[in-house]
Every structure is written in structure tokens, then in C-alpha cells.
Amino acid sequence: MAEATDLLKTPLFDLHNELGAKMVPFAGYDMPVQYPLGVMKEHLFTRESAGLFDVSHMGQAWLVGPDHATTAAALETLVPSNMKELKPGKQRYTVLLNDNGCIIDDLMVSRPLAAEDDGRLMLVVNAACKDNDYKIIAAALPDNVKLEIVEDRALIAVQGPKAAEVMALHAPEAAEMGFMEARPLEFDGISVIASRSGYTGEDGYEISIPAGAAEAVAKALLADERVEPIGLGARDSLRLEAGLCLYGHDIDENTTPVEGNITFCMQKRRKEAGDFPGGERVLKQLAEGTENLRVGLLLDGRAPAREGAEIRVPGSEEVIGRVTSGGFGPTLGAPVAMGYVPSKLAEIGTEVELVVRGRALKAKVAEMPFVAQRYYRKPK
């Protein structure tokens, strides 16, 4: 384990300590796992009101080319999503693929709203993967597209049903944004870049802020009684209930988007063309199915199954898969998990057993998300 002195610090490190956070090593950073409220209450508070998360350890970077068509085409050589038709001010979830069509990392891509920023795409990648991502991306770019790594910005998220009300007090234009929109905003006079997205299944925003202004923005949000600071513990249980993948656990360099059950990141044109790394294999899986598939799992009782737990055929010792994420879902009031099972056993309602502390517990394949997502969709 890394010594505390080896760990990197986000621009909000001092604020975390001021707020009484319990700090732990995470992806090379000293990060808050929980605050005095505790993981369970932090989770429920986010579902009922709004939680503030420091996600500054994530990687931020720009792809910069002469125009959108050129930059998007360069990125499409690495990902299976339709970046060419991404509209100004919109954001898209995608995955970096290796030559086998497996996932090197998952990331968010935003196209700036302003015409003068044409040719620029903002990337947000996972903390533990960012150095490798940057090498892979930079090596694949044509001479007229550059990767600019951002080192001087923080990233925070405010998530929950009251997030929009609170944000609008500081940046009124935030209220006009729909799900997966991104735009520059003035937050109390501070220039930020916000997207209406997140990792909890709730309505909310992710806000990129100049590092020196991050504490001011965070404190302004936390001054509202509708906002509490939330640590990594509740962040994980929130994303698990939302059925969202954690890279390195639920998806990795051995799983394709089809096996990972995230084909929503592949739009029609790319599915038809297969013009991305591992395209032939991925298209074959789309047509014929896969041997294994990521599914949601609901257990009987209250004992949670953790990562690595065996998934078995009921009443036997035949292991058919393993749990990739698991824990107790505070909103659901029940243990939830994800894992890979043979596709022929992936139908909703299929009975399985999960081995928890040596005991085989009854479980069923279940629909995800485990709790309803509440992303904000603009009225049509």
C-alpha cells in the first residue's frame, strides 16, 4: 500500500480534512471515503437531496484538431461511438477499445457549445487508467490532432433531486440544461464547464473548475443545507444501485461492450460499420450473442455478496460465474450485485446461488438499474 506521503492530493484535500473526512488511498490519491455523517446516511441523503463529490482525481484532457470532423474521426479510430454526429454542447459515454474489442477504459466525451471551440473535444477518464489512456490516444492521433492533458483543474459532482435547484442559485443557466448536455457557466462569477450527468443515477452535474477556485465552488454548494459532502463509500453504493459499471471490476481489458452489456455506447452507424478496434469480433457478438454476459443479481436475505463471490447453479457446486461488484443497497434496503453468467442463464428471473462466507445464498438475475434512474430529460 502506498505511504500517505506518496499519495497525490486533489485541490479539495484541505477541505476534506476540515470537514472531518476519513481519508484513504484510492487510485494513487488521498481521497475521502466517508465524512462524519457515515456511508449509509450519505447515500440516503444523496437520493433525497444532493451530495457533493470530489472527483478531481479523474483525468481531464482535450483533443484539439482543426475542426470537429477531423477530431471526431481521430477519436472514432479508438472508440465504437458516433463522435462525428455529436452535436455542440452534447456529451457522450464511450469506451476505449484494444485490438480484441475489449475495454481499456470508459470515458465521457463532450463537444463544446461555442463555435470558436469547433475541433475541440473534452475527455474525462478514470484516475487509475489515465496515464495509459493518454499514451494510447496520443500514439493514435494524426499529426493535425493533439492531446492536451489538463493538470490545473478540479472536478466535482453535485448529485441528487435537489442538485438543479441548488446549482441554479449560483449558475442560473444550469437549470436549462438537459441530461448529457455540457456548456460553460459562470458559477458566482467563476468560469466553469458543467455537464448534466453523473455516476449515481440521479439528476446532477459534473463541474470542471480551475483548481484555485475549486474550494470556493465547493464551499458555496456546501453552504446550502440541501448539500452534504459524500465520500467514496456512498459513491460506490449509489453507482451500484444505478447499475453502472466500475472500470477494472465490472468491465476491463477482457470484456467487450457486448459482454459488458453496455452496447448503448454504440450508435447505429458504428454498429453497422464495425470500423473500430476489434470491430469484427464485436459485430459477430452483436449478431450471434456472447458466451457470458454482465447481469444484475438480487439476493434473498440481507447478507451482501462481495466482488469475487462465486455464482453457482442452485443446489450444486457448479460455478458459472463470479460477482464483479456487490454490496448493500441502502435505497433498496437489500443486497445487490453484478456479475458475469453464461448468456443462456442471463434471462431476468433466472435462479442462481451466490457463495457468501462459505454459504450458498439464493439469488435471481434482475433488471438494472436496481433503483429508478432520475436523469433530467427536457420536455419535448
N, C-alpha and C positions, 0 to 999 in steps of 0.2 A: 504494500500500500504506500502511496506517495506520502512523504512527510508534508506537514502543513505548510512548511516554508517553500516547498516545491510547487505548491498549487497556485494557479492563476486566480486573479480576483476580478470580478466584474466591477463596473463603476458604482454599483449599489452595495458593495461589500460593507462599507461603514454603516450604511442604513440598516442592513440586515442585523448587524450586531446591536445597533441602537434599539432595534425592535425586539431584541431578545431571541433571535433565531438560533436554533441548533444547527450548526454548520457541519457539513460532511464533504468528503472528496467526491466529485462527480465529473466525469469526462475531463479530468485534468484541472478542474476549477474547485474552489472552496465555495460551496453552494448551500443555501438554506433548505433543510429537509422538512422542517416544521417551525412554527412560531408558538408562542405560549398558548394560543387557542387550541392547538393539537390537531392532528391529521383529520380525525373524524369530523370535528366541528368546522375545520377549514373547508373540507369537501362539501358539507351541507350548506355552509354559508355561501359558497360559490354558486351552488344550484339555486339558492333562494334570493341572493342579492348580487354581489360582484366580488370577485377575487382579483388581486394584483399579483402577477407572477414576474419574476426576473428571469428572462430567457436570453440574457446578453451573452451567454456562453455559446449560443448558436453562431454559425458563421454567416456573415453578410458580405456580399460581393456584387459587383456589377459586371455584366457582359456589355461591351461597348463596340459597336460597329457603325458603318456609315449610314445605315438605315435599318428599319425593322426587319424587312425581308431578309437581309443579309445576316443579321444577328440571330434571328429566329431559325434560319436554315442551319446555321452553325450549331445551335443547341439541339436541333432535331436529329443531328447525327449521333447524339448520345442518349436521347430520351424518346419514349414512344408516344408522347403527347403532341397535340397540334399546337405548335407555338406560332406558326405563320399567321393563323387567323385569330390569335389572341388580341383582343381589342384594347385600345388605350384605356388605362385606368382599371384593367381587369387583372385578376390573379389566377394562377392555376397550380394544382398539385401535380407533381410528376416524380419520376424515378430515373436515376442514372443506371444504365444497364451495362453489364460486361458482355463479352462476345458470346456467352451462353444464354443471353437473355435474362440473366439473374441480376438482382438488385444490389448495386454498390452503395446507394444511399437514396433516401427520399427527400424531396425538397419542394419549396414553394418558389414560384416564379411570378414576378409582377412586371407588367408593362406600364411605364409612367404615363400619366394622363396628358402632360403638356406636349404640344407639337415640337417644341425645341428639344425635347428629350428623345425624339424618334431615333431608334437604333440602340437604345439602352434597355436592358432587362435586369431587374433586381433579383438576386438569388438569396434564399435563406436555406442553409444546410445544417445538418446535425453537427453538434460540437465535436463528438468523438471521430467523425468522418471528415471533417472539413479539410485538413491538410491533404489527405489522399484525393478528395474530390477536386481540389484546386489543381493538383498535378495532372489529373486525368483530363479535366476540362481544358486547361491551358495547352496541353500537348495536342489536343484535337482541333484547336481553332485555326482557321485560315489566317493569313497574315493581316487581313484587314479587320479582324475582330480580336479584341483584347479582353483579358480578365483583370479586373481591378478589385483587389481584396480590400475590404473595408475594415480598418482596425480601430477607428476612432468613434464608433457609435455604439450605444447601448440598444437593447431590445427588451421591451416589457410588453406584457399582455394584460389586458383587463377583460375579464370573462364573467358572464352571468346575466340574468334577465334585467338587471338594473344598470348594466355597463353603459348602454347607449344614453340613458338619462344623465349619468354622471359625466360621460365624455362630452355631451352636448353643452354642458355648463362651461367648459374650457375651450372647446372647438366646435362651434355650432354646426359646421358643415358635416361633421361626423354623422349626425342624425340622418343625413340624406343618403348615406352610403348603403348599398345592398351587400348581401353576402358575396364574398370574393371580389370586392372592389378595393382598389388601392388608389390613394391620392396624397399629395402633400397637404398638410394642415398647419394652421397656426394654433398652437396649444398655449394659451396665456401669453401669446407673443413669441413663443419659441417655435421655430420651424421644425416640423417632424414629418415623417412619412408613415401613414397609417393604412392598414388593410383591415377590412371587416372579416376576420377569420380567427381561427384559434384551434385549440387542441383539447377542448373539454366537452364538445357537443353543444355548448351554449352560444348564444349571441355574444359578440365581443369584438375586441380589436387587438391587433399586434401593432406596436408603435416603435418605429426606429427613431432614435433620438441622438443628437450629438452627445458624446459621453459626458461632457462637462455640465450638461443640462438635465441629465437623467434623474438625479436625485430631486431636483426641483419639480419635475413632472410627477415622479412617484409620490412625493410628499403632498403635492396638490391633490392627487387622486385619493391618497390615504386620509386626507383631512376630512373627507366625506364619510359619514358614518355608514354609508352603504357599501364601503370598500374595506376589505381586510387583506393583509399580506398572506400569501399562500405559498407553501413550500413544495418541494419535490414529491413528498409523500402523497399529498392530496392531488397533486398534478397527475400522478400515475393512476390513482384510483378513478379520477374523473375521465381520463382518456380511455381507460379500460372499459368503464361503463358505456362510453361513447362508441366502443367497438373500433377504435383507431389503433393502427399498428405502432409498435415501438421498434425502431430500427435496431438490428442486432439481436432481437428477440423473436418478434413475430414475422419479420422479413429480414433476409440477409443475402449474402452472395451465393447462396444455394437455392434461392427461391425466385421464381419468375413472378411477374404481376398476376398471371393467371392462377398459379398455385397460391399466391398470397391473397387471392380474392379481392384485388384492387384494380380490376380492369376498367373501372370508371376513369382512371387516369389516361386511358387510351381512347382517343376520339376516332370517329368513323374512318376518316381519311387515312390515318396511320394504321388502323386495323386492316384496311384493305391493301395498303401498300407494303406493310411489313418492312419498311426501309429504315430500320434501327438495329442496333446491335442485338444479335440473336433473333432477328425477326422471323426467320424461317421456323425456328423451334417454337416461338411464341404463337405464331399463326397456326401451327399444327395443333398446339394445345387448345387454342380457341375453337378450332374445328372439331377436335376429337376428345377434348377433355384431358385431365391430368390424373396421374396416379394418386396424388394426395392433394388435399385442399385445406386451407385455413378455415376453421369454423368457430362459432361461439359455443360455449358449454355452460349449462346451468346445473348446479349440484343440488341434491337434496340435502337438507340439514344446513348447518351454519359454518362448518369447517371449510376454509378455503384451500384450494389446490394451488400450489406454487409452481413456478417455472420448473420444468424437468419432470414433473409428476407423470407417471405412466398412464396412458389411456388404454383400457383393455376392453375386450369383448365381455359382456356381462356373464358372470358365473364361470369364467375361465381365467387362465393366466396368459392368454394370448395378448401380447402387446401390439396395438395397432397404431400407436402414435404417442406424442408427448405434449404436455402443456407448454406453451411458449410464454404466456402471461397469465397470472392468476392472482386473485385476492378477494377481499370482501368488498362488495359494492354498497357503500353507505346509503345511497339514494334508493337502491333496490331493496336493501335490507336482506341481502342474500349473497353468497359467494358466487363469483363469475370467473370465467376463464376463457382463454382462446388456445387453440392448438391445431395440429395437423392430423387429419384422419384420412384413410382411403376414400377417394371420391365417391365410391359406391355406398359409403356409410355416412355421407355428408348431408343427407336429407334431414330437414328440420324434424325434430321429434325422435330421431334415432337414439335408442338407449345404449349407453356405454357405462363403463366404470372408471373412476379416477382413483389412483392409489395415493392416499394421504396418510403419512406417518404409518405406513405398513397396512393400512386398512383400505379395502376397496369400497368406494362410496358410489352410490347411484348418481348418474348424471344423464342429461339429454343434450343432443345437439340443438342449439337455439338460434333464433334470429338475432342479428346485431343491427343496430345498437341495442344494448340491454336497456337503456333508458332513452326516451324520445329525444332526438336532436332538436334544438330550438334556434337554428340559424335564421337570421332575418332575411326574408325574401320580400322584395319590393312588390307592392300590389301591381298587377298587370292591367 
